[in-house]
Amino acid sequence: MTYSELVKEAIRKAHEEAKAAAEATQNQVAQFEIGKTYYTRSICNHDCIFSVKVIKRTAKTVVVLKDGEEKRCKIGLSWNGKEETITPWGVYSMCPVIGASDIAA
């Protein structure tokens, strides 16, 4: 095998590995984890922060602690399909939507 063939083979292999890694990360969905606190800001007032702590989880629901009460929420997907979302305060036009990637520090 010549040097140019070896280089072409190495480049092809690197491209295949990069493509496989990109597809693997693209298919991963951020999920809610038990014990973690998640937050989002109000659409109307940037200083207003909504936060919940995940207590329990099933495949389709999470139980969160919000305002001192337990609330069961159905899990949905974000508009781009990259994270799970919940609406603990209900569903209305400007409701707070908490995503699984919105982990509180």
N, C-alpha and C positions, 0 to 999 in steps of 0.2 A: 504494500500500500504506500502511495506517495504521501509526501508531507501535506500537500493541498487537500488530498482526500481525507487525511486524518483531521485536518482543521475543519473541513466541511462536516464531517461526522460529529465532531465535538460541538459545533455550533448547532446542528440539528438536534442533538441530544439535549443541549441546554434549553433550546426553545420548547421542546416537548415537556421537559420538567417544569419550566416556568408556566406553561399553559395548564398543566395538571394542577399545579399549586394554586393558580388563579381560579380555576374551576372549583377546587375544594373549598377555598375561602368564600367564594361567591355563593355557594349552596348552604353555608352555615347561617343559622338564624340565632340572633341573640335571645336568650331565654331568661326568664325570671328565676332567681335562686333563693332558696329558703334562708332567712336570717339577714338578707341584705335590704337596705333602705334605698328607695328610688324617689326621684323628685321631678317636678316640672314647674315652669313658671306660668303665671296667669297670662292670657292673651291681652287682657285689659290693663293690668297693672304689673309691670316688670318686677316690682318689689314684693309681690305676693307669690310665695312659693308653696306648692302643694307637695306633701311627701307622705309616703306609705312604707310600711315595713312588711315584707312577705313572711307569713307565719306558716302556711301550708301550701302545697301545690299538688295538682293532679295534671293529667295530660291536657285537660280542657279548661281548668279553672285554677285560680289562686285565691287564697284567703289572706287578706291584708289587714293590718292594724292601721286605721285612719281615725283621727280625732278621738282616740281612746276606745274605739269600737271595732269589732271584727266585721269585715265585709267580704263576702264571696263575690269574685268578679270573673266573668267569662273572658278567656284569652282570645284576642284577635291578632291580626297581622298588620304591620304598618303598610303604608301605601306602596312602598318599594319591596316589601316582603323580606326585609333583612332583620326585623326584630319583632318580638311579641309586644302587644300593647294591651292596656286595660283602661277602663273609665270608671274609677271608684265613686265618683260623685254623680254618676248618671250620664245619659247621652242627650245633649242639647246642642244648640248652634255653636256655643263657645266653651264647651265643656273641657276641663283639663284631661288630656290623654297622656298617660304615663307609659313610656317605652322601656324595654328591658335594657337599653344601653344608657339610660339616664340614672346611673348609680350615684348616690350621694357620697361625698368624700368623708 
